Amino acid sequence: MQSKNNQSTIFTTSDLNTASVLLAFEVPLESINRSNPKKVSFTFGPRLMVNDLVQQYRTRKLLIEPTELFNAQRNLKNLIFAE
């Protein structure tokens, strides 16, 4: 889900890999929705180029340092299970 906000994009996803990519590129994580115990959704705050990052990731054109990606994924999992 995407919405325009002052030329920036708010982006919500339930895909851990997509969320990890955004976190690795320092897109601010605004919230984690745990209301459904079987599915967590991540909302990322406004940052220009979010759509481009997601599109590059989905089309396998995004270059990312593997260590950064794995660290971001580990951090997200820690946040999911923190409470």
PyMOL Python script that loads the backbone (N, CA, C, O; Angstrom):
from pymol import cmd

cmd.read_pdbstr("""\
ATOM      1  N   MET A   1       0.853  -1.169   0.000  1.00  0.00           N
ATOM      2  CA  MET A   1       0.000   0.000   0.000  1.00  0.00           C
ATOM      3  C   MET A   1       0.897   1.230   0.000  1.00  0.00           C
ATOM      4  O   MET A   1       1.897   1.288   0.716  1.00  0.00           O
ATOM      5  N   GLN A   2       0.531   2.191  -0.799  1.00  0.00           N
ATOM      6  CA  GLN A   2       1.316   3.405  -0.916  1.00  0.00           C
ATOM      7  C   GLN A   2       0.385   4.606  -0.879  1.00  0.00           C
ATOM      8  O   GLN A   2      -0.754   4.532  -1.339  1.00  0.00           O
ATOM      9  N   SER A   3       0.872   5.705  -0.332  1.00  0.00           N
ATOM     10  CA  SER A   3       0.106   6.946  -0.398  1.00  0.00           C
ATOM     11  C   SER A   3       1.074   8.105  -0.546  1.00  0.00           C
ATOM     12  O   SER A   3       2.165   8.099   0.025  1.00  0.00           O
ATOM     13  N   LYS A   4       0.665   9.084  -1.308  1.00  0.00           N
ATOM     14  CA  LYS A   4       1.510  10.260  -1.526  1.00  0.00           C
ATOM     15  C   LYS A   4       1.361  11.213  -0.353  1.00  0.00           C
ATOM     16  O   LYS A   4       0.266  11.400   0.178  1.00  0.00           O
ATOM     17  N   ASN A   5       2.482  11.814   0.046  1.00  0.00           N
ATOM     18  CA  ASN A   5       2.468  12.741   1.156  1.00  0.00           C
ATOM     19  C   ASN A   5       3.602  13.742   0.963  1.00  0.00           C
ATOM     20  O   ASN A   5       4.756  13.437   1.264  1.00  0.00           O
ATOM     21  N   ASN A   6       3.285  14.924   0.467  1.00  0.00           N
ATOM     22  CA  ASN A   6       4.283  15.976   0.265  1.00  0.00           C
ATOM     23  C   ASN A   6       5.489  15.497  -0.538  1.00  0.00           C
ATOM     24  O   ASN A   6       6.629  15.697  -0.119  1.00  0.00           O
ATOM     25  N   GLN A   7       5.252  14.874  -1.669  1.00  0.00           N
ATOM     26  CA  GLN A   7       6.277  14.387  -2.576  1.00  0.00           C
ATOM     27  C   GLN A   7       7.104  13.256  -1.983  1.00  0.00           C
ATOM     28  O   GLN A   7       8.114  12.874  -2.575  1.00  0.00           O
ATOM     29  N   SER A   8       6.722  12.717  -0.856  1.00  0.00           N
ATOM     30  CA  SER A   8       7.361  11.561  -0.267  1.00  0.00           C
ATOM     31  C   SER A   8       6.341  10.437  -0.254  1.00  0.00           C
ATOM     32  O   SER A   8       5.167  10.648  -0.558  1.00  0.00           O
ATOM     33  N   THR A   9       6.786   9.265   0.092  1.00  0.00           N
ATOM     34  CA  THR A   9       5.900   8.119   0.041  1.00  0.00           C
ATOM     35  C   THR A   9       5.871   7.409   1.387  1.00  0.00           C
ATOM     36  O   THR A   9       6.911   7.139   1.986  1.00  0.00           O
ATOM     37  N   ILE A  10       4.668   7.114   1.849  1.00  0.00           N
ATOM     38  CA  ILE A  10       4.470   6.225   2.986  1.00  0.00           C
ATOM     39  C   ILE A  10       4.254   4.854   2.363  1.00  0.00           C
ATOM     40  O   ILE A  10       3.443   4.707   1.449  1.00  0.00           O
ATOM     41  N   PHE A  11       4.970   3.860   2.848  1.00  0.00           N
ATOM     42  CA  PHE A  11       4.903   2.541   2.240  1.00  0.00           C
ATOM     43  C   PHE A  11       4.661   1.498   3.317  1.00  0.00           C
ATOM     44  O   PHE A  11       5.356   1.479   4.333  1.00  0.00           O
ATOM     45  N   THR A  12       3.669   0.621   3.099  1.00  0.00           N
ATOM     46  CA  THR A  12       3.350  -0.453   4.029  1.00  0.00           C
ATOM     47  C   THR A  12       3.492  -1.780   3.317  1.00  0.00           C
ATOM     48  O   THR A  12       3.030  -1.946   2.188  1.00  0.00           O
ATOM     49  N   THR A  13       4.140  -2.733   3.990  1.00  0.00           N
ATOM     50  CA  THR A  13       4.315  -4.066   3.417  1.00  0.00           C
ATOM     51  C   THR A  13       4.277  -5.106   4.526  1.00  0.00           C
ATOM     52  O   THR A  13       4.612  -4.817   5.675  1.00  0.00           O
ATOM     53  N   SER A  14       3.867  -6.311   4.175  1.00  0.00           N
ATOM     54  CA  SER A  14       3.936  -7.425   5.114  1.00  0.00           C
ATOM     55  C   SER A  14       5.039  -8.402   4.700  1.00  0.00           C
ATOM     56  O   SER A  14       5.209  -9.452   5.320  1.00  0.00           O
ATOM     57  N   ASP A  15       5.779  -8.056   3.660  1.00  0.00           N
ATOM     58  CA  ASP A  15       6.869  -8.900   3.173  1.00  0.00           C
ATOM     59  C   ASP A  15       8.156  -8.555   3.923  1.00  0.00           C
ATOM     60  O   ASP A  15       8.650  -7.431   3.834  1.00  0.00           O
ATOM     61  N   LEU A  16       8.692  -9.525   4.659  1.00  0.00           N
ATOM     62  CA  LEU A  16       9.896  -9.292   5.457  1.00  0.00           C
ATOM     63  C   LEU A  16      11.086  -8.906   4.595  1.00  0.00           C
ATOM     64  O   LEU A  16      11.886  -8.062   4.998  1.00  0.00           O
ATOM     65  N   ASN A  17      11.220  -9.503   3.425  1.00  0.00           N
ATOM     66  CA  ASN A  17      12.355  -9.190   2.558  1.00  0.00           C
ATOM     67  C   ASN A  17      12.304  -7.756   2.037  1.00  0.00           C
ATOM     68  O   ASN A  17      13.316  -7.056   2.032  1.00  0.00           O
ATOM     69  N   THR A  18      11.130  -7.326   1.602  1.00  0.00           N
ATOM     70  CA  THR A  18      10.979  -5.945   1.137  1.00  0.00           C
ATOM     71  C   THR A  18      11.246  -4.971   2.279  1.00  0.00           C
ATOM     72  O   THR A  18      11.925  -3.960   2.097  1.00  0.00           O
ATOM     73  N   ALA A  19      10.711  -5.278   3.447  1.00  0.00           N
ATOM     74  CA  ALA A  19      10.938  -4.423   4.609  1.00  0.00           C
ATOM     75  C   ALA A  19      12.428  -4.365   4.959  1.00  0.00           C
ATOM     76  O   ALA A  19      12.934  -3.310   5.342  1.00  0.00           O
ATOM     77  N   SER A  20      13.122  -5.480   4.831  1.00  0.00           N
ATOM     78  CA  SER A  20      14.555  -5.523   5.115  1.00  0.00           C
ATOM     79  C   SER A  20      15.338  -4.640   4.160  1.00  0.00           C
ATOM     80  O   SER A  20      16.272  -3.949   4.567  1.00  0.00           O
ATOM     81  N   VAL A  21      14.957  -4.663   2.891  1.00  0.00           N
ATOM     82  CA  VAL A  21      15.621  -3.823   1.892  1.00  0.00           C
ATOM     83  C   VAL A  21      15.443  -2.349   2.244  1.00  0.00           C
ATOM     84  O   VAL A  21      16.404  -1.581   2.220  1.00  0.00           O
ATOM     85  N   LEU A  22      14.227  -1.961   2.567  1.00  0.00           N
ATOM     86  CA  LEU A  22      13.973  -0.553   2.895  1.00  0.00           C
ATOM     87  C   LEU A  22      14.740  -0.132   4.141  1.00  0.00           C
ATOM     88  O   LEU A  22      15.303   0.962   4.187  1.00  0.00           O
ATOM     89  N   LEU A  23      14.763  -0.994   5.148  1.00  0.00           N
ATOM     90  CA  LEU A  23      15.501  -0.668   6.358  1.00  0.00           C
ATOM     91  C   LEU A  23      17.002  -0.579   6.086  1.00  0.00           C
ATOM     92  O   LEU A  23      17.684   0.281   6.642  1.00  0.00           O
ATOM     93  N   ALA A  24      17.512  -1.459   5.237  1.00  0.00           N
ATOM     94  CA  ALA A  24      18.935  -1.429   4.881  1.00  0.00           C
ATOM     95  C   ALA A  24      19.308  -0.126   4.173  1.00  0.00           C
ATOM     96  O   ALA A  24      20.437   0.347   4.295  1.00  0.00           O
ATOM     97  N   PHE A  25      18.353   0.456   3.431  1.00  0.00           N
ATOM     98  CA  PHE A  25      18.592   1.730   2.758  1.00  0.00           C
ATOM     99  C   PHE A  25      18.163   2.916   3.617  1.00  0.00           C
ATOM    100  O   PHE A  25      17.992   4.029   3.120  1.00  0.00           O
ATOM    101  N   GLU A  26      17.993   2.662   4.903  1.00  0.00           N
ATOM    102  CA  GLU A  26      17.714   3.693   5.899  1.00  0.00           C
ATOM    103  C   GLU A  26      16.416   4.453   5.686  1.00  0.00           C
ATOM    104  O   GLU A  26      16.313   5.632   6.023  1.00  0.00           O
ATOM    105  N   VAL A  27      15.429   3.775   5.126  1.00  0.00           N
ATOM    106  CA  VAL A  27      14.088   4.353   5.069  1.00  0.00           C
ATOM    107  C   VAL A  27      13.523   4.216   6.486  1.00  0.00           C
ATOM    108  O   VAL A  27      13.548   3.119   7.044  1.00  0.00           O
ATOM    109  N   PRO A  28      13.014   5.299   7.079  1.00  0.00           N
ATOM    110  CA  PRO A  28      12.571   5.237   8.471  1.00  0.00           C
ATOM    111  C   PRO A  28      11.383   4.296   8.676  1.00  0.00           C
ATOM    112  O   PRO A  28      10.358   4.404   8.004  1.00  0.00           O
ATOM    113  N   LEU A  29      11.548   3.381   9.614  1.00  0.00           N
ATOM    114  CA  LEU A  29      10.461   2.479   9.996  1.00  0.00           C
ATOM    115  C   LEU A  29       9.569   3.218  10.981  1.00  0.00           C
ATOM    116  O   LEU A  29      10.000   3.557  12.083  1.00  0.00           O
ATOM    117  N   GLU A  30       8.322   3.468  10.583  1.00  0.00           N
ATOM    118  CA  GLU A  30       7.397   4.242  11.408  1.00  0.00           C
ATOM    119  C   GLU A  30       6.654   3.372  12.409  1.00  0.00           C
ATOM    120  O   GLU A  30       6.468   3.760  13.562  1.00  0.00           O
ATOM    121  N   SER A  31       6.225   2.176  11.958  1.00  0.00           N
ATOM    122  CA  SER A  31       5.460   1.330  12.873  1.00  0.00           C
ATOM    123  C   SER A  31       5.477  -0.116  12.413  1.00  0.00           C
ATOM    124  O   SER A  31       5.738  -0.430  11.252  1.00  0.00           O
ATOM    125  N   ILE A  32       5.185  -0.986  13.377  1.00  0.00           N
ATOM    126  CA  ILE A  32       4.996  -2.408  13.109  1.00  0.00           C
ATOM    127  C   ILE A  32       3.607  -2.759  13.620  1.00  0.00           C
ATOM    128  O   ILE A  32       3.297  -2.525  14.788  1.00  0.00           O
ATOM    129  N   ASN A  33       2.775  -3.315  12.759  1.00  0.00           N
ATOM    130  CA  ASN A  33       1.411  -3.678  13.129  1.00  0.00           C
ATOM    131  C   ASN A  33       1.368  -5.184  13.387  1.00  0.00           C
ATOM    132  O   ASN A  33       1.561  -5.990  12.477  1.00  0.00           O
ATOM    133  N   ARG A  34       1.113  -5.547  14.644  1.00  0.00           N
ATOM    134  CA  ARG A  34       1.037  -6.952  15.037  1.00  0.00           C
ATOM    135  C   ARG A  34      -0.402  -7.370  15.347  1.00  0.00           C
ATOM    136  O   ARG A  34      -0.606  -8.362  16.047  1.00  0.00           O
ATOM    137  N   SER A  35      -1.388  -6.653  14.855  1.00  0.00           N
ATOM    138  CA  SER A  35      -2.777  -6.948  15.190  1.00  0.00           C
ATOM    139  C   SER A  35      -3.220  -8.331  14.713  1.00  0.00           C
ATOM    140  O   SER A  35      -4.079  -8.950  15.340  1.00  0.00           O
ATOM    141  N   ASN A  36      -2.656  -8.815  13.632  1.00  0.00           N
ATOM    142  CA  ASN A  36      -2.918 -10.172  13.161  1.00  0.00           C
ATOM    143  C   ASN A  36      -1.755 -11.040  13.633  1.00  0.00           C
ATOM    144  O   ASN A  36      -0.622 -10.813  13.209  1.00  0.00           O
ATOM    145  N   PRO A  37      -1.999 -12.028  14.498  1.00  0.00           N
ATOM    146  CA  PRO A  37      -0.888 -12.815  15.049  1.00  0.00           C
ATOM    147  C   PRO A  37      -0.124 -13.637  14.009  1.00  0.00           C
ATOM    148  O   PRO A  37       0.988 -14.093  14.279  1.00  0.00           O
ATOM    149  N   LYS A  38      -0.705 -13.828  12.833  1.00  0.00           N
ATOM    150  CA  LYS A  38      -0.041 -14.618  11.790  1.00  0.00           C
ATOM    151  C   LYS A  38       0.621 -13.766  10.720  1.00  0.00           C
ATOM    152  O   LYS A  38       1.310 -14.289   9.845  1.00  0.00           O
ATOM    153  N   LYS A  39       0.416 -12.452  10.786  1.00  0.00           N
ATOM    154  CA  LYS A  39       0.949 -11.583   9.735  1.00  0.00           C
ATOM    155  C   LYS A  39       1.292 -10.213  10.314  1.00  0.00           C
ATOM    156  O   LYS A  39       0.433  -9.532  10.874  1.00  0.00           O
ATOM    157  N   VAL A  40       2.536  -9.826  10.175  1.00  0.00           N
ATOM    158  CA  VAL A  40       3.006  -8.530  10.660  1.00  0.00           C
ATOM    159  C   VAL A  40       3.132  -7.597   9.463  1.00  0.00           C
ATOM    160  O   VAL A  40       3.559  -8.018   8.388  1.00  0.00           O
ATOM    161  N   SER A  41       2.765  -6.341   9.643  1.00  0.00           N
ATOM    162  CA  SER A  41       2.974  -5.374   8.559  1.00  0.00           C
ATOM    163  C   SER A  41       3.860  -4.245   9.065  1.00  0.00           C
ATOM    164  O   SER A  41       3.797  -3.843  10.226  1.00  0.00           O
ATOM    165  N   PHE A  42       4.684  -3.752   8.152  1.00  0.00           N
ATOM    166  CA  PHE A  42       5.654  -2.706   8.448  1.00  0.00           C
ATOM    167  C   PHE A  42       5.265  -1.446   7.685  1.00  0.00           C
ATOM    168  O   PHE A  42       4.960  -1.510   6.494  1.00  0.00           O
ATOM    169  N   THR A  43       5.272  -0.315   8.357  1.00  0.00           N
ATOM    170  CA  THR A  43       5.002   0.961   7.702  1.00  0.00           C
ATOM    171  C   THR A  43       6.267   1.798   7.761  1.00  0.00           C
ATOM    172  O   THR A  43       6.829   2.048   8.827  1.00  0.00           O
ATOM    173  N   PHE A  44       6.693   2.218   6.590  1.00  0.00           N
ATOM    174  CA  PHE A  44       7.899   3.029   6.470  1.00  0.00           C
ATOM    175  C   PHE A  44       7.508   4.459   6.181  1.00  0.00           C
ATOM    176  O   PHE A  44       6.601   4.728   5.393  1.00  0.00           O
ATOM    177  N   GLY A  45       8.196   5.357   6.820  1.00  0.00           N
ATOM    178  CA  GLY A  45       7.894   6.776   6.734  1.00  0.00           C
ATOM    179  C   GLY A  45       8.312   7.408   5.433  1.00  0.00           C
ATOM    180  O   GLY A  45       8.907   6.763   4.569  1.00  0.00           O
ATOM    181  N   PRO A  46       7.997   8.661   5.306  1.00  0.00           N
ATOM    182  CA  PRO A  46       8.261   9.361   4.063  1.00  0.00           C
ATOM    183  C   PRO A  46       9.745   9.419   3.722  1.00  0.00           C
ATOM    184  O   PRO A  46      10.582   9.768   4.555  1.00  0.00           O
ATOM    185  N   ARG A  47      10.034   9.081   2.531  1.00  0.00           N
ATOM    186  CA  ARG A  47      11.379   9.241   1.984  1.00  0.00           C
ATOM    187  C   ARG A  47      11.247   9.173   0.473  1.00  0.00           C
ATOM    188  O   ARG A  47      10.584   8.290  -0.071  1.00  0.00           O
ATOM    189  N   LEU A  48      11.875  10.096  -0.176  1.00  0.00           N
ATOM    190  CA  LEU A  48      11.842  10.088  -1.638  1.00  0.00           C
ATOM    191  C   LEU A  48      12.482   8.809  -2.138  1.00  0.00           C
ATOM    192  O   LEU A  48      13.385   8.277  -1.493  1.00  0.00           O
ATOM    193  N   MET A  49      12.043   8.323  -3.243  1.00  0.00           N
ATOM    194  CA  MET A  49      12.604   7.176  -3.938  1.00  0.00           C
ATOM    195  C   MET A  49      12.211   5.817  -3.351  1.00  0.00           C
ATOM    196  O   MET A  49      12.780   4.806  -3.762  1.00  0.00           O
ATOM    197  N   VAL A  50      11.268   5.749  -2.413  1.00  0.00           N
ATOM    198  CA  VAL A  50      10.852   4.452  -1.876  1.00  0.00           C
ATOM    199  C   VAL A  50      10.314   3.567  -2.987  1.00  0.00           C
ATOM    200  O   VAL A  50      10.663   2.390  -3.076  1.00  0.00           O
ATOM    201  N   ASN A  51       9.471   4.127  -3.826  1.00  0.00           N
ATOM    202  CA  ASN A  51       8.910   3.334  -4.925  1.00  0.00           C
ATOM    203  C   ASN A  51       9.999   2.805  -5.843  1.00  0.00           C
ATOM    204  O   ASN A  51       9.921   1.666  -6.305  1.00  0.00           O
ATOM    205  N   ASP A  52      11.020   3.625  -6.114  1.00  0.00           N
ATOM    206  CA  ASP A  52      12.117   3.186  -6.970  1.00  0.00           C
ATOM    207  C   ASP A  52      12.894   2.042  -6.326  1.00  0.00           C
ATOM    208  O   ASP A  52      13.251   1.079  -7.004  1.00  0.00           O
ATOM    209  N   LEU A  53      13.159   2.138  -5.031  1.00  0.00           N
ATOM    210  CA  LEU A  53      13.853   1.060  -4.330  1.00  0.00           C
ATOM    211  C   LEU A  53      13.075  -0.244  -4.402  1.00  0.00           C
ATOM    212  O   LEU A  53      13.639  -1.299  -4.691  1.00  0.00           O
ATOM    213  N   VAL A  54      11.778  -0.165  -4.138  1.00  0.00           N
ATOM    214  CA  VAL A  54      10.942  -1.362  -4.167  1.00  0.00           C
ATOM    215  C   VAL A  54      10.884  -1.937  -5.579  1.00  0.00           C
ATOM    216  O   VAL A  54      10.977  -3.152  -5.756  1.00  0.00           O
ATOM    217  N   GLN A  55      10.732  -1.088  -6.571  1.00  0.00           N
ATOM    218  CA  GLN A  55      10.678  -1.556  -7.961  1.00  0.00           C
ATOM    219  C   GLN A  55      11.995  -2.222  -8.376  1.00  0.00           C
ATOM    220  O   GLN A  55      11.987  -3.275  -9.014  1.00  0.00           O
ATOM    221  N   GLN A  56      13.110  -1.612  -8.017  1.00  0.00           N
ATOM    222  CA  GLN A  56      14.411  -2.211  -8.344  1.00  0.00           C
ATOM    223  C   GLN A  56      14.591  -3.553  -7.645  1.00  0.00           C
ATOM    224  O   GLN A  56      15.126  -4.495  -8.230  1.00  0.00           O
ATOM    225  N   TYR A  57      14.147  -3.640  -6.396  1.00  0.00           N
ATOM    226  CA  TYR A  57      14.234  -4.903  -5.659  1.00  0.00           C
ATOM    227  C   TYR A  57      13.391  -5.982  -6.342  1.00  0.00           C
ATOM    228  O   TYR A  57      13.858  -7.099  -6.565  1.00  0.00           O
ATOM    229  N   ARG A  58      12.156  -5.639  -6.669  1.00  0.00           N
ATOM    230  CA  ARG A  58      11.245  -6.633  -7.262  1.00  0.00           C
ATOM    231  C   ARG A  58      11.668  -7.078  -8.654  1.00  0.00           C
ATOM    232  O   ARG A  58      11.341  -8.188  -9.073  1.00  0.00           O
ATOM    233  N   THR A  59      12.391  -6.227  -9.374  1.00  0.00           N
ATOM    234  CA  THR A  59      12.856  -6.600 -10.718  1.00  0.00           C
ATOM    235  C   THR A  59      14.305  -7.108 -10.704  1.00  0.00           C
ATOM    236  O   THR A  59      14.921  -7.302 -11.752  1.00  0.00           O
ATOM    237  N   ARG A  60      14.826  -7.316  -9.498  1.00  0.00           N
ATOM    238  CA  ARG A  60      16.174  -7.873  -9.309  1.00  0.00           C
ATOM    239  C   ARG A  60      17.286  -7.000  -9.892  1.00  0.00           C
ATOM    240  O   ARG A  60      18.305  -7.508 -10.360  1.00  0.00           O
ATOM    241  N   LYS A  61      17.080  -5.700  -9.858  1.00  0.00           N
ATOM    242  CA  LYS A  61      18.079  -4.759 -10.369  1.00  0.00           C
ATOM    243  C   LYS A  61      18.768  -3.984  -9.250  1.00  0.00           C
ATOM    244  O   LYS A  61      19.680  -3.199  -9.509  1.00  0.00           O
ATOM    245  N   LEU A  62      18.343  -4.197  -8.027  1.00  0.00           N
ATOM    246  CA  LEU A  62      18.874  -3.445  -6.893  1.00  0.00           C
ATOM    247  C   LEU A  62      20.185  -4.071  -6.413  1.00  0.00           C
ATOM    248  O   LEU A  62      20.262  -5.278  -6.184  1.00  0.00           O
ATOM    249  N   LEU A  63      21.191  -3.248  -6.268  1.00  0.00           N
ATOM    250  CA  LEU A  63      22.455  -3.705  -5.703  1.00  0.00           C
ATOM    251  C   LEU A  63      22.474  -3.331  -4.226  1.00  0.00           C
ATOM    252  O   LEU A  63      22.250  -2.179  -3.853  1.00  0.00           O
ATOM    253  N   ILE A  64      22.747  -4.328  -3.402  1.00  0.00           N
ATOM    254  CA  ILE A  64      22.766  -4.105  -1.961  1.00  0.00           C
ATOM    255  C   ILE A  64      23.862  -4.972  -1.346  1.00  0.00           C
ATOM    256  O   ILE A  64      24.079  -6.108  -1.765  1.00  0.00           O
ATOM    257  N   GLU A  65      24.533  -4.430  -0.370  1.00  0.00           N
ATOM    258  CA  GLU A  65      25.561  -5.171   0.354  1.00  0.00           C
ATOM    259  C   GLU A  65      24.867  -6.272   1.159  1.00  0.00           C
ATOM    260  O   GLU A  65      23.999  -5.967   1.977  1.00  0.00           O
ATOM    261  N   PRO A  66      25.222  -7.532   0.954  1.00  0.00           N
ATOM    262  CA  PRO A  66      24.541  -8.634   1.649  1.00  0.00           C
ATOM    263  C   PRO A  66      24.545  -8.489   3.171  1.00  0.00           C
ATOM    264  O   PRO A  66      23.545  -8.784   3.825  1.00  0.00           O
ATOM    265  N   THR A  67      25.656  -8.041   3.730  1.00  0.00           N
ATOM    266  CA  THR A  67      25.723  -7.888   5.183  1.00  0.00           C
ATOM    267  C   THR A  67      24.705  -6.872   5.678  1.00  0.00           C
ATOM    268  O   THR A  67      24.085  -7.071   6.722  1.00  0.00           O
ATOM    269  N   GLU A  68      24.528  -5.784   4.936  1.00  0.00           N
ATOM    270  CA  GLU A  68      23.534  -4.769   5.311  1.00  0.00           C
ATOM    271  C   GLU A  68      22.125  -5.359   5.287  1.00  0.00           C
ATOM    272  O   GLU A  68      21.320  -5.108   6.184  1.00  0.00           O
ATOM    273  N   LEU A  69      21.841  -6.140   4.255  1.00  0.00           N
ATOM    274  CA  LEU A  69      20.517  -6.755   4.132  1.00  0.00           C
ATOM    275  C   LEU A  69      20.256  -7.721   5.280  1.00  0.00           C
ATOM    276  O   LEU A  69      19.188  -7.684   5.891  1.00  0.00           O
ATOM    277  N   PHE A  70      21.222  -8.585   5.577  1.00  0.00           N
ATOM    278  CA  PHE A  70      21.039  -9.570   6.639  1.00  0.00           C
ATOM    279  C   PHE A  70      20.932  -8.897   8.009  1.00  0.00           C
ATOM    280  O   PHE A  70      20.155  -9.337   8.855  1.00  0.00           O
ATOM    281  N   ASN A  71      21.700  -7.845   8.228  1.00  0.00           N
ATOM    282  CA  ASN A  71      21.600  -7.106   9.490  1.00  0.00           C
ATOM    283  C   ASN A  71      20.226  -6.459   9.631  1.00  0.00           C
ATOM    284  O   ASN A  71      19.635  -6.487  10.711  1.00  0.00           O
ATOM    285  N   ALA A  72      19.716  -5.880   8.549  1.00  0.00           N
ATOM    286  CA  ALA A  72      18.390  -5.254   8.586  1.00  0.00           C
ATOM    287  C   ALA A  72      17.315  -6.302   8.866  1.00  0.00           C
ATOM    288  O   ALA A  72      16.386  -6.057   9.636  1.00  0.00           O
ATOM    289  N   GLN A  73      17.445  -7.463   8.241  1.00  0.00           N
ATOM    290  CA  GLN A  73      16.455  -8.524   8.464  1.00  0.00           C
ATOM    291  C   GLN A  73      16.504  -9.016   9.915  1.00  0.00           C
ATOM    292  O   GLN A  73      15.462  -9.244  10.530  1.00  0.00           O
ATOM    293  N   ARG A  74      17.702  -9.179  10.454  1.00  0.00           N
ATOM    294  CA  ARG A  74      17.844  -9.603  11.853  1.00  0.00           C
ATOM    295  C   ARG A  74      17.228  -8.550  12.784  1.00  0.00           C
ATOM    296  O   ARG A  74      16.546  -8.897  13.748  1.00  0.00           O
ATOM    297  N   ASN A  75      17.468  -7.277  12.495  1.00  0.00           N
ATOM    298  CA  ASN A  75      16.901  -6.204  13.326  1.00  0.00           C
ATOM    299  C   ASN A  75      15.373  -6.204  13.284  1.00  0.00           C
ATOM    300  O   ASN A  75      14.722  -5.999  14.309  1.00  0.00           O
ATOM    301  N   LEU A  76      14.804  -6.433  12.108  1.00  0.00           N
ATOM    302  CA  LEU A  76      13.343  -6.495  12.008  1.00  0.00           C
ATOM    303  C   LEU A  76      12.786  -7.675  12.800  1.00  0.00           C
ATOM    304  O   LEU A  76      11.779  -7.541  13.495  1.00  0.00           O
ATOM    305  N   LYS A  77      13.434  -8.816  12.694  1.00  0.00           N
ATOM    306  CA  LYS A  77      12.961  -9.982  13.459  1.00  0.00           C
ATOM    307  C   LYS A  77      13.047  -9.714  14.959  1.00  0.00           C
ATOM    308  O   LYS A  77      12.156 -10.106  15.713  1.00  0.00           O
ATOM    309  N   ASN A  78      14.105  -9.054  15.388  1.00  0.00           N
ATOM    310  CA  ASN A  78      14.215  -8.701  16.808  1.00  0.00           C
ATOM    311  C   ASN A  78      13.079  -7.779  17.231  1.00  0.00           C
ATOM    312  O   ASN A  78      12.541  -7.922  18.329  1.00  0.00           O
ATOM    313  N   LEU A  79      12.710  -6.837  16.374  1.00  0.00           N
ATOM    314  CA  LEU A  79      11.604  -5.940  16.687  1.00  0.00           C
ATOM    315  C   LEU A  79      10.266  -6.681  16.717  1.00  0.00           C
ATOM    316  O   LEU A  79       9.413  -6.386  17.554  1.00  0.00           O
ATOM    317  N   ILE A  80      10.083  -7.626  15.824  1.00  0.00           N
ATOM    318  CA  ILE A  80       8.823  -8.389  15.779  1.00  0.00           C
ATOM    319  C   ILE A  80       8.634  -9.163  17.075  1.00  0.00           C
ATOM    320  O   ILE A  80       7.544  -9.164  17.649  1.00  0.00           O
ATOM    321  N   PHE A  81       9.682  -9.815  17.532  1.00  0.00           N
ATOM    322  CA  PHE A  81       9.557 -10.715  18.677  1.00  0.00           C
ATOM    323  C   PHE A  81       9.963 -10.061  19.997  1.00  0.00           C
ATOM    324  O   PHE A  81      10.097 -10.746  21.011  1.00  0.00           O
ATOM    325  N   ALA A  82      10.159  -8.754  19.992  1.00  0.00           N
ATOM    326  CA  ALA A  82      10.611  -8.058  21.198  1.00  0.00           C
ATOM    327  C   ALA A  82       9.563  -8.050  22.303  1.00  0.00           C
ATOM    328  O   ALA A  82       9.906  -8.016  23.485  1.00  0.00           O
ATOM    329  N   GLU A  83       8.317  -8.082  21.933  1.00  0.00           N
ATOM    330  CA  GLU A  83       7.258  -7.990  22.970  1.00  0.00           C
ATOM    331  C   GLU A  83       6.574  -9.298  23.162  1.00  0.00           C
ATOM    332  O   GLU A  83       5.666  -9.404  23.987  1.00  0.00           O
TER     333      GLU A  83
END
""", "prot")
cmd.dss("prot")
cmd.show_as("cartoon", "prot")
cmd.util.cbc("prot")
cmd.orient("prot")
